[in-house]
Amino acid sequence: MRIVSAAITGFRNLQEDYFEFSPRVNLVLGRNGMGKTNFFEALNFIALGRSHQGSKIEEIISFNSDSLFVRLEVEDDDGSSVRFEYGLDRLGSRRFKVNGAPVSRRSELVGRLATVFLNPDSITLVRGGPQNRRQFVDQGQAEIDALYLASLSAFNRTLKQKSGLLRDIKKGLVNYQKGKQELQVWNKELAVHAAVICVGRNQYVNLISPFAQKGHQQLTEIDDLFEFVYHPNLKTAQNRILGTVEIQSNKDEIEAEILSEFDYIIGDEIQRGRPLVGPQLDDFEVRLSDLDLRVFGSQGETRTAAAALIFARGDVLFQQRKIRPVLFFDDIFSELDRQRSRRLQEMASRLHQVFIATARTDDVQGWNPDQLKTWQVSHGCFENIIPEP
């Protein structure tokens, strides 16, 4: 998959412009604050139907505009062309189109434009809280399994309802017995979706681990064991799912056992006023030579581990859907030593279209990949740099 061209209007500080991209390496140079990250945000927005930085709509529309519009022309790996368009305005309206047809739900966009993003904040995948690792796995599994995305969305909606009910019961706004009966109804629905989530997360860990191990070895040229380990919160998942890939034959049994876990602690949840068990409390561990990198990893080790995992996500997507995602590297090479930076650059450009943003020309000095296209950006204005013959 590659982004052929883009037309951008009204996005943050970016000047209205039209871009044609290299199918291999696209380099964006410029000082910090000039628009490199904004440019990548504009290109990535359609992939998730939202900002990868979690920005609000009013934050990404240019100060002197009431709306923004972005159009991308994309070529799939089979050679077919796809046009993605999105428009946002200050009233909160979001309009998405694929090949001219409106897309009403954000979930329908997931996996249509496949991108993988690596920036300095990616270290939170290793060092940050569990929600960072859950989000990473959920996004990866959702790209290859539509049922997983549907179950995850349904679980989150139902969990929100259950959480609100628990708060109301604790405050005395809902009768205890009536509230308990309603909780059992919510628990039954949660159990169905929790089974899909736990199985899906375990499947994704099994899929990504070999690629992450190989990628880590290529980046470091060290054969130390690199592991990505699933730690489910539910006892049922710990006992019945870990290490298993095909469990459809006993799916009903797993749902029943998860429901028993939910119902068993209803009294404690009512007393505490919040859910106490479930996949929303899952975590994942990144280990190197049997050590938890979140606790014992150096800066270099954790950054390399994050890069290996994020890069491996693209390998899983290709294995499962024969799609090579577009890779975005936003000011990451200053965080890696020169050798690892060059290895990552070579790994990325070998099979993928890659976009690289950096404030330091030293990060790419001496690297001359085929079909390189370079821009210099200043205050949101881009100038295409034509190399000397």
N, C-alpha and C positions, 0 to 999 in steps of 0.2 A: 504494500500500500504506500502511496506517496501523494503529497499535496502538490498539485501542479501549479496552482495560482491562487491568489487571494486578493479581494478588494475590501478595504477597511475604511469605514467612515464613522467618526464620532466616538472612537474608543479611547478613553483616558486622554493622554497627551499626544497620541499618535496623529500625525497629519494625514488627511485623506490621501490614500495612495493605492496603487495597484502593483502587485508583485508576481513575478514568475520565478519559480524555484528550480534549483537543481534536483535531479532525482537521487542524488547521492548526498553531498555535503553542502550545507548552507550555514555560513559563518556570519554572525552579527557582532560587530565590534563597537564599543562605546563606553564612556565612563558610566559609573553607577548613577541611576536616576535619570538617564537620558531616554529610556523607553524600551530597553531590551526585554525586560520581564513583561511589560505591558504587551509587547508584540507577541510573545509566546502565549500569554494569557488569551489574547484575541484568537489565535489559531487553535487553541485547545478547548475553548469554551463549548463548542458544539459537541465535542466528544463525550462530555458528561452532562451537558445541558445546564451547566453552572460553572462558576469560576473555580479552578483548581485550588485557588488560594482562599476560598470561602468568602470572597468579597460580595457585598450587596450591590444590587443593580445601580443604585444612585452613585456608588463609588466608582463605577467603571465607565459611566457616560461622561464624555468631555464636559468641562465646566461651561463652555459656550454652546452646548447642544442640549436639546430636549430628548434626543434619541440616538441610538447607534445602529449600524447595519454592517454585517460582515458576510461575505460570500466566498466560499471555498470550492474550487474545482479539484476533485480527487480522482485518482486512478487506482482501481483495485488491482490486486495481484493477478487477476485473470484478464486484465487489460480493459475492463469496462469502466466507464466514466460515471461519477456521481457528483451532483451539485448539492452542497449544503449551504443553507442560508439561515441566519438568525437576526432578529431585530428586537431591541429592548427600548423601553421608554421610561421616563421618570414617574409615570403613573403606575408602574409595576407590570406593564404588559410584556409578555414574552411570546415571540412568534418564531417558530422553527419550521423549516421546510427541507425536505429531501427530494431532489429531482422535481421541485415545484409543488409537491404534495405536502399539505400541512401535517405536522406531527403534534398531537395534542398532549401526549404524556412524555415526560423526561425519560422514563424507563425505556421508551421505544428507541431512544438514541443510543443507549449503551451498547457498545460493540460495533456500531455502524462506522464510526471513524475511530480507528484504534490508535491510541497514542500512549507513550510511556514517558513520564516526566521525572527528571532527576535534577534536584537543586540543593543548596546547602541545608534546607530544612529536612531533606530526606533522611538525615541522620536520626530523626525522631522515630523512624521505623525500627531502629535498634534501641536507642536510648530513651525514647519517649514512653508515654503511658500505653496501656493495652489497646486503647481505642485506635491508635495509629496502626497497629499490626492487624487488628480486626478489619479496619477499613481497607488495608492493602489486600488482604485475602478475599474480602467480600467483593471488591472491584474486580480482582482477577477471576474469581469463580463466576461472577455475573457475566463476564465477557464470553464465557464458553458454555454457560448453562442458563437458559431463560427461566427454567423452573426455579432455580435457586434465587434469581432476582425477584421473582414473584413471591416466593415464600418469605424472603428476607423483608420485603416491603410490607407484606401482610403481618408478619411477626411484629415488626416495629409499630404498626398501627394498633394492633391488639395490645401490645405491651403498654402503649401510652394510655389506652382505655383502662387497663388493669391498674396501672400506677395511680391514675386519677381516682378510681374507686377506692383503693387502699387509703389514700389520703382522706377521702370523704368519710370513710368508716372510722378512722382514727379520730377525726374531728367531731364525730357524733352526728354528722349530717345524713348518714345512711344507717338504718337499723342493722345491728350486728348479724342476725340470722339471715335476713334478706340479702345483705351484702355478701355473706359467705356463700350463699347459693349462687349468686351472680358471679363470684370469683371462680367457682368451679366450672361455670360455662366458659369464661375466658380462658381458664387453664386448659380446657379440652382443645380449644382452637390453637392456643399457643403450642401445645404438645405436638400437633401435626406439623407445624412449621418449624419448630425447634429440631425435630428429627431430620428434616431436609437440610437445615443449616449446619448441624453438627456433622452429618455425613458429607456434605459439600465441602466444608472447611477441611475435613480430614483428607478428602480426595485431592483437594488443591495442594495441600502440603506434600502429599505423596507425588504429585505431578511436578511441582516446582523444585523439590529438594535436589534431584540429580542434576538439573540444569544449574542451580545455584552453586552446588559443589564444584561443577566443572568450570563455571565462570569465575569463581573465587580462585581456583587454581591458576587459571589463565591470567588473572589480574596480578596475582602475587608471585606466581611461579614457585609456590610452596604447596606441598601435598598434605597439609594439616586437614583433619576432618572438619568440615563445615556443615552444620546442621540447622534446620528450621523445624522446630518441634511444637506440636499442637498440645495445649493444656486446656481441655474442655472443663467447664465448671460443673456440668451435670455428671453425677456418678454413672448414670446409664451410658453416657458417651465415653467415659473413661473405661468402663468395663466391656462394652459391647461394640464400640465403633473403632477405637484406635487400632491402626494397623490393618484395617479391613477396607477394601475398595468396593466389592460387590456385596451389598447387604439387603438388596431389595426383597429377598425371600422372607426376611423377618422384620420388614418395616413396621407392620402392625404391632409386633411385640415391642419394638423400640418405642413407638408412640405411647403404648400403654404404660411402659415403665417410666417414661418421662412424665406422663400425667400423674403417676403415683408420687413421683418426687415433688411435683408442683403442689398436689393436694395435701401431702404429708405436712408441709410447713405453712399451711394457710394461717393457722393461729399465730405463729411467729411473725408472719408478714403483716397481719392486721395490727399486731402489737407495735411493730416497727414502722408501719405506714408506708412500706415500699417493697418491691419484689426482691427476694433474697437469692434466688437461683435462676439459672437460665443461660443461654448462649450469649446474652448481652454482657456477661461477665467472663467470657472466654479470654485466654491469652495465648501468646505464641512466644517461644524462646529462640533466640539466635545464639548458637553455640559454636565456638572454635576450639578445637582440641579439648573438648569436654568442659569448657569454661563458658559461663553465661556472659556474653559480651556487654550486656546492659550494665553489669556490675563490675566486670574485670577488664573490659576492652579499652584499649587506648583510643585516642581520637582517630588515628590512622586506621586502626583495625575496624572500628565501628563504621567509618565512612566507606571503607572498602566492602564491608559486609552489606551495607545498604545498597551500594552500587551493584553488587553481585545478585542480590535478590530482585531488585527492580529490573535489571537487565534480563534475568531469568523469566520474568513475567512475559516478556516478548517471545521467548522460546516456547513457553507453554501455549500461548495463543497460536503460534504457528503450528505446533504439533497437533492441536485440537481442531483448529479451523482453517489451517493453511493461509493465515494472514500474518504478514510481517508488519508490526506496528511502526508508526513514525516515532522516532526517538527525539526527545528534547533535553538538552543539557544546558542548564542555566547557571553560569558562573560556579561551576563545581571543581574546576581543575586546580584552583589555588588551594583547595582543601586536600589534594592528593599530591604525592611526590611525582616528579617528572616521568619516571618510568611507568608508574601505574596510570598516569594520565594518558600517555601515548598508547599503552596497551588498550585502554578503554576506547580511545578514539578509533584505533584500528579495528577492534572488535565490532564497534557500532557501525562503522561505514562499510564494512565488508558485505553485509546483507540487508541493511536498512537504509532508508532515507533518514538523515540526521540533521537536526538544527542545533547549532552550538552558539551560545552567547557568552562573551567574556569581556572583561574590562582590561585584560592584560594580554597583549599580543605574544608575550613570552609563553603563554599556555599552549599556543599552537605553532610557535616558531619552529621552522624546519620540517613541518608536516605539510606535504603537498599531495593530497589525495586527488584522484581523478574527478573531473566534473565539479570542482570546487567553485562556489559562488559566494561572494563576500559583500556585505553591506557595512557601511559606517553610519551610526545613528547619533544624532545630536538634537536634543530637545524635541524628540518625536518625529524628526525629519530624517528619512533614509536616503543614502547615496550609494548606488551600486558601484563597487570598486572593480574596475576592469584591470586584470593583471597585465603586466608588461610582457610583450612577446619574448 
